[in-house]
C-alpha cells in the first residue's frame, strides 16, 4: 500500500506534519512514537512498587530510553479500577524528585500523568513538557489554565464516570470534542493537543474492543492520537492472562495502532514495542 493511499484511507494527519514537545520535533504521520510508562507508585495495576524510589526510577528511565522511548510518562497515583486516591501533596512528593532528576540526567520530553492542577503545576515548574490528563480536563477546572500558562502540550483522554452509551463511538467523539473545547478556550494552541481514546476508562470490555478497533475514527478530530492499552484488562480478559503475561496482546494492539495511524503508543515494554513498530512501519512503507 502506498503512503498516499494509506493516509487517504485512514484520514490521519498529513505526512510530515510536526509537533514540538520540549526541545524535540515529532513528525506526526511519518512514524509512531513511544511514551514509556514510569509509575512511581506502590499500587499501580502492572508494576506497582517497582520504581517508587528515585534510584530505581532513574534506572528504569535509562533502560526505556536505551530501548527506544521517545517520551517518559511519570505517574504518582495509580489509576487502576479501585485505586487509592492520594492527596495532591503526596502525589507531588512522589513525582517531583523523579522529574527533576530525569531532566538533570537525560535529554527526553517528560509527561506528567495527572488530572490535578496543583500536581501539574509543580511538575511543569520543574521541567515537565506534557500534561497527560485521564479526565480530559474535565475533573479539575484549573488544569487547562495551568497547562496554557506553561505553554505545555496536553494529552486529553476520553473518560466518563459511567458506561451508559447509546451510540458509543459518536459519544466518544463528542466527549473528546468537549475536552478539546476546554483546552482551546483556555488558550491552548491546537498544535499542542493530543487525544487518547481512553482504553479502560468509562468503558465495558466490549466498548474497549470497539474503541481499539475504531481508533482511526478519532482522526476526524484532527489531532495526533495516543493509544494506551498496554497490559490493560481488555487484553487480560481476551487472553485469560494475568497482568504480567500480556505482552503479546499489547503488541497486537500496538500493531493495530500503527496501522490505524496513531502518532503515539503508551507502553510498559519499550524494547518489544519499538521493534514491532519498526517492522510494521517498514511493511507499510513508512520507513
N, C-alpha and C positions, 0 to 999 in steps of 0.2 A: 504494500500500500504506500503510495507516495505521500510525502509530508502534506502537500496541499489537500489531498483527499481526506487525510486523517483529521486535519484541523477543521475542514468544512463539515465533516461528518459529526464531530463532537462539539463544534461551536466554541472551542476554547480560545483563549486569548491569542492574538496574532503572534506568530513565531518571532522570537527575539525581543518582545516587549520586556523592559527592565523594571525591576523593583529594587530599591535600595533599602537594605536593612543593616543598621550600624554603618560600618565602612565597607560593606560588601555589596556587590551587584548580583542580583538573582534574575536570570533570563527566563521569565515565565513563558512556557511554550517550548523552549529548547530542551528542557530536562525536568526531572522530578527531583526535588531536594529532600534531604533527610533532616528532620528535627529529632535529635536524640533525647530520650526521657531521662531526667535525673531527679528522682524522688528523694528528697531529704526528709523523709517521714518514717515513723516507726510502724505505720499501719496501711501502706498502700497495698492494693489488692495483689500486685505481682511481685514487688521487690521491697516491701516494707521492711525497714530496719537495715537494709544492706548498705546504704550510703548516707546514713543520718549522722555522720560525723565528718568534719572538714577533710581529714586525710583521705578517707575512703571516697568521698565525693569528688575530690580532685583527681584521684587515681582513675575513677570511672570516667570523668570528663576527658582526661588524656586518652584513655582507651577508645572512647567513642570518636574523638577527633581523628586518631590514627586509623580508625576503621572507616572513616568517610563521612562523619556527621558534618552538616553544614550549619546547624543551629543547635544550641543546648537549651532545653526547656527545663527550668528549675521550678519544682513544686514543693511547697512546705505543708500542704494539707491534703490528705487523701480525699479523692472524690468518688471512691467506690461506693456502691449502694450500702447504706447503713454506716457510713463513715462517721467518725467523731469530729464534730465541728470544734475548732480551736479558736482562741481569740486572735485578733489582729496582731497583738504584741508578741504572742507565742510564734505565730507564723513568721513575723519579721525576724525574730531571733534565730529561726531556723535557716532562712534563705539569705539574709544579707551577708553574713560572712562568706558563704559559698559564692555568691555573685561577685563580691569584691575580689576574692582570690582567683576566680576564673578570669576576671578582667585583668588582673595583675599578671597572670601566668600564661594566658592563651589569647590568640587573636581570632575570636569567633563571636558572632552575634549570640546574645542571650535573650531568652524569652522567660518572663515570669508568669507562671501558671497560677493565676489568682483571679477571684471575682471581687476582691475587696480593695477599695480605692486607697486606703491607708497603706496597705501592703504594696500595691502597685507603685505608689509614690515613693516609698522607701527604696524599692528595687530600681526604679528608673533613676533615682538620685545617685545610685552607686554604679550606674552604667548599663542597666538592662535596656534592651532595644525593642522588645515586643511585649505587649500586654496580651496574654492568652487567657481570655475570659470564657469559662464554660457556661456562663449565663448570658453571653452576647450583650453585655452592657445593660441588662435588664434587672439585675438584682441590687446593685449598688449604683445609685443615680449619679454619683460623683466621679465614677471611674473614667467615663468618656472625657470629661474636662481635664482630669489628670493626664490622661494619655495625650490629649491635644497640647497641653502646656509643655510637655517634654518632646513634642513633635515625634512621638514614637509610632511604630507600626502596631496595629491591633489585629488579633485573630478572634473573630466573633463566632461562637459555637451555637448551633441550634440546640435549644433545651426548653423544656416546659415541665411543670410540676404535675402533669397528668398525661395519660396516653389516650385521651378521648378525641380521636380524629374521625372526620367524615371523609375528606379527600386528602389522604396523607401527604403525598408529595406537594400538592398545591399549598397545603397549610404550612409545610416546612419552608417552602419558598417565601410565603407571606411573613412567617415569623422572622426569617432571616432579613427580609426587607425592612422590617421594623428595627432590627438591630443596626442595620446599615444606616437607616434614617437617624437613629440616635447618635451614631458616630459623626455623620455628616453635619447634623445640626450643632454638634459641639465644635465644629470647625476642622475635623479631621479630614485630610485630603483623601480622595478616593484611591489614589495610588499608594496609600498606606493601610489598606484594608485587605485582610484575608478572611475567607469564610470557611467554616468547618461544619459538615453535616450532622455532627453530634451523635456518632455511633455510641450507643449505650446510655444516652441521656434522654429521658422522657419518651422512651420507645419500648415497645414489646419486642420479643425475639423476631417476629415476622416483620415488624417495622424496620429493625436493624438490617435484616436481609434485603429488604426493599430499598433502603436508603443507599446501601453499598451498590446494589445492582443499578440504581438510577442516579448515582452521584454526578454523572455528567449533566444532568438537568440543572444543577447549580450553576453551570456556565451561563445560564440565562441571565444571571445577576451581574455578570461581567467582572468578577473578582477572582483572584487565584484561590484555589481550593486546597485545604489541608485535610487529608484523610487520616483519622486517628482511630484505628481499630486494633492496634497491637495487643495481643493476648486477651482480648475482651471476651465477655461471656457469650457473645454471639458465636464465637469460634469454639469455645468450650462446649456449648450446647450442641452445636452441629456435629462436632467430632467426638463428643462424650469424653473430653480430656481435661485434666486439671490445668491450672494456670501455667505451670512450668513445662507443659508439653504442647504448647500452642504455637510453636514457631512456624511449622509448615502451613497451618491455617492462616497465620498472619501474612506469610509470604504470598499466599494466594490472593489475599485482599490487596496487598501492595501491587502485584502484577495488574490486578483489575484497576486499581487507582491510576497506574501509569497509562494503561490503555485508554482509560476514560478521560485522561487529561488533567489529573490532579498535579498541582505545582509542588506540593509538599506531602510527605507522609511523616507521621509522628510515631516513632518505634522505640522499643527496648533493645532489640538485637540489631545493631547498626551494620556489622560486617555482612551478615547474611542478606539483609535488605538492600545494602549497597550493591552487592553482586547481582542480585536478581533484577534490580532496577537497570543496571548497565546492560544486562543481557536482553531485557525486554526492550529497552530503548534502541539497541542495535537492530533487533528484529523489526522494529517499527520504522527504521531508517532515520531515527532522530540523532544518532551519533555515527 
